[in-house]
Amino acid sequence: MGLFKALIAGALSDIIGLSEEDKRKILESIDQTVVNFFTQVMQMDNFTLRQEGL
């Protein structure tokens, strides 16, 4: 997840007009979404994973 976060942070730093607080909030939201996704995937069994197409 570190590389993904670094890429997003780099892209956000190039956006003019976003405050540092806004950038921090966006990164936190992305982090939480990624954690939630992986938490959900890790709880699925093989059958469910196949049904989801993962």
C-alpha positions, 0 to 999 in steps of 0.5 A: 500500500505504500507505493499506492499512497506515494503515487496518490500523494504525489498527484495531490501535491501537484493539484493547485488550490487544495489546502494541506488539510484537504490533501490530508483528508483525501489521503485518509479517505483513500487509506480507509477505503483500501483498508476496508476493501482488503478487510472485506476480501480477507473475510471471503471464502474461496467460493465467494471470491470466485463469485465476486470475480476477484 
